Amino acid sequence: MKAYSTQTERTYDSWEDLVAEEANGYGVVVMMQAESLKSASPQTYSRLIGPFDDQKKARNKAAAVRRAWKRAKDRDPRIQLLGVSVEPIWPDLRFGTRN
């Protein structure tokens, strides 16, 4: 199946080819949920770890995050790990700029 980039208006043979050509590496997204101390309502948030130049390094870091979460004994019980994923970092993500 072909993959089309709306950023560059180019067509690639596969999604993997598009990611390899246009992504700025990979990041590990850690999604968590915490219980608010005041209202006891859930608050969901995420953190990005990276960038990593190749997907294998990012996957290794994601596995390390999962293992560290399971081992942590002194973690606040109100915080839950919802998921850890490896995602491509796209050029249109500009951190620290206002465009």
N, C-alpha and C positions, 0 to 999 in steps of 0.2 A: 504494500500500500504506500502511496506517495504521501509525503508530508510537506505542507506549505507554510512558509514563514510570512506572517503579516508584517513583520518588522522590515525585512529586506525584500519581500515580494519574490522570493526564490522558492523553487520546488526541489525537494530532495527525494531520494529513493526510499528512505525510511526515516522514522522518528529518531533513531539512533544517529543517523547521519546529520540530521538537523541539529541535534544537541551537540554533537562533536564539533560542528562547524561554528555554531553561533553562541553557545553558552560560555560563560566566563568561569568555568570550573563547576564544582559541586559544593553544596552546603548540607550540613546535618541540621534538620529542624526538630527541636525537642518541644513537644506540646504537653503542657501540664495544666492541672486544675487545682485551685486552692479554695478553701472555705474562708470566707470573709470573717474576721474576728468580730466586727460590729453587727453585721446583718445575718451571718451564717449562710449567705447565698453563695453559689459557686462563681468563681472568677477564673476564666480560662485565658491562658497566655502562652506564648511560645518564645523560644530563643533560637537564634541561628548560630551555629558553630561553623567556622570556616573562613575563607574559602579553601578548598582542596583542589589541587590541579587534576587529579583523576578520581574516577568513581570508586576504585578499590580502596583508596585511602579514606574516602568519606564513609564507605561501608564499614571499614575497620573501626573508625571513630564512633559510628552509630552503635556498633556492637559493644564497644567499650563503655559507652554511656548507659546502655541497658544493663550490662553487668554491674557497673558501679551503683546503679539505682537499686538493684536487688541486694547488694552487699551492705548498703548504708543502713546502719542500725540507729543512728541518732537523728534521722530525718523526721521532720514534723509530720505526724500522722494525718494532718488535714490536707497535705499536698499529695496529689495522685499523678502518676505519669500516664498520660493518655496515649502517647505514641511517639515514636522516633522514626523519621524518614529521611532518605537521601534525595535531595532535589537539585536540579540544575539551577545555577544562578544566571539569570538573563541580563543582558546589557541594559535593559530599561529600568533596572533597580538602581536608583541613584541614592546612596546613603549620604545624609548630611547636606543635601542641596534642596532648593525649593524651585522646582520647575513645573 
